[in-house]
Each structure stands twice: as structure tokens, then as C-alpha cells.
Amino acid sequence: MKEILLAYASMSGNTEAIADLIEEELVKHGLHVKRAEVYDIAASDLVLAESIIFGAYTWGDGELPDDFLDLYDEMDDIDLSQKQMAVFGSGDSSYDVFCGAVDLIEEKIKGRNGNIAVPGLKIELSPFGEDVEKCKVFAKDFAEVVAKSAAS
Ligand SMILES: Cc1cc2nc3c(=O)[nH]c(=O)nc-3n(C[C@H](O)[C@H](O)[C@H](O)COP(=O)(O)O)c2cc1C
């Protein structure tokens, strides 16, 4: 069974709630999810993983959460090619840069030759209503890319 590393940072639970929805949907699609808080993950875990989904809330002025900083720097030393990856996050659109952490992580992945399997998912605070569906579609689309890349 294919394993997805789902690593996220969440301070007040909103990003974690998105992770819950994504994990549930990935499992429905027959994938095994290794879930972790990002501060428990090292670059060596990324090297071993075939597929990775990152989640992060945005802090400061469109910045990464502190929990993400070490891994973000460590990623400079690894090659992410051959890996299917995607990023989601929670933010608050009253700030100037909505969900800036999602964009920063995507840029890093691209800079390390990783494949962005599905476009970044940006959710306003905690997911409800239509946003719940968006989270499910994000996970379903990711599962389909993983299945296709496994078959090829
Ligand atoms: C000091 C501070 C700065 C923030 N800066 C931003 C920001 O620049 N852009 C944004 O979209 N959200 C910003 N937020 C909002 C959080 O990203 C948002 O509350 C998010 O839902 C928190 O996710 P969590 O519950 O997973 O910790 C900020 C929140 C705080 C407290």
C-alpha cells in the first residue's frame, strides 16, 4: 500500500482540522497515511518518503510558522525530484498575505525539483461548508496522481 507522509504545523487547531479531512479522504482512496507534526520530521524522513503533503498556518506577515523553519532550511540539502508533493494551510484573509506559508513551501519544493501534484489549498481559518469539500477534492486529486505515478 502506498504511504503518504502528512506533516503539518498547527497552533490553534485549524490546520490540524484540515489535516483530519485530508487524512480521512486519502485513507478512503486506499492510501496509508503517516501523520506527523512537522517539528518531529527531519530532512531524512523526506528523503525516505515517496509522497508528501505539508500543512502550515501562516504567521507574522505572511511568514512560515516557527515550527517549520528548521525543516525549511534543511530542505536546501535534499533533492525532492521523483516525489509527488502538495501543500495546504489555514490563514486569515484579513491579513495582507493570505496563507503566505503555502506559497513559501511550494516555492521551496519547486526549488528542490519536487513535483507539485495538486495546487496549494488555502483555507480561511477552520474548514466548514464549501471548504470541507475543497479539502476532500484536494486529497482525492492527490490520491489519483499518486496512483497514476505508481502505475507508470
Ligand atoms: C500573529 C499572527 C499573525 C498572522 N499572520 C497571518 C498572515 O500573514 N496571513 C494569514 O493568512 N494568516 C495569518 N494569521 C492567521 C493564522 O494563520 C490563522 O489564525 C490560522 O487559522 C491558524 O492556524 P492554526 O489553528 O492551525 O494554528 C496570523 C495569526 C497571528 C496570531
The ligand as an ORCA input file, in Angstrom:
! r2SCAN-3c Opt
* xyz 0 1
  C       0.410     36.987     14.958
  C      -0.379     36.349     13.833
  C      -0.006     36.603     12.534
  C      -0.733     36.037     11.470
  N      -0.365     36.344     10.177
  C      -1.103     35.856      9.155
  C      -0.785     36.200      7.799
  O       0.144     36.947      7.495
  N      -1.545     35.656      6.805
  C      -2.602     34.827      7.063
  O      -3.254     34.380      6.122
  N      -2.933     34.494      8.348
  C      -2.220     34.994      9.389
  N      -2.546     34.660     10.681
  C      -3.733     33.820     10.922
  C      -3.449     32.346     11.169
  O      -2.688     31.788     10.117
  C      -4.790     31.635     11.294
  O      -5.396     32.016     12.517
  C      -4.726     30.143     11.196
  O      -6.040     29.632     11.110
  C      -4.036     29.487     12.386
  O      -3.964     28.112     12.122
  P      -3.838     27.010     13.272
  O      -5.156     26.989     14.028
  O      -3.586     25.744     12.558
  O      -2.708     27.417     14.175
  C      -1.831     35.200     11.736
  C      -2.191     34.946     13.079
  C      -1.483     35.509     14.115
  C      -1.914     35.229     15.537
*
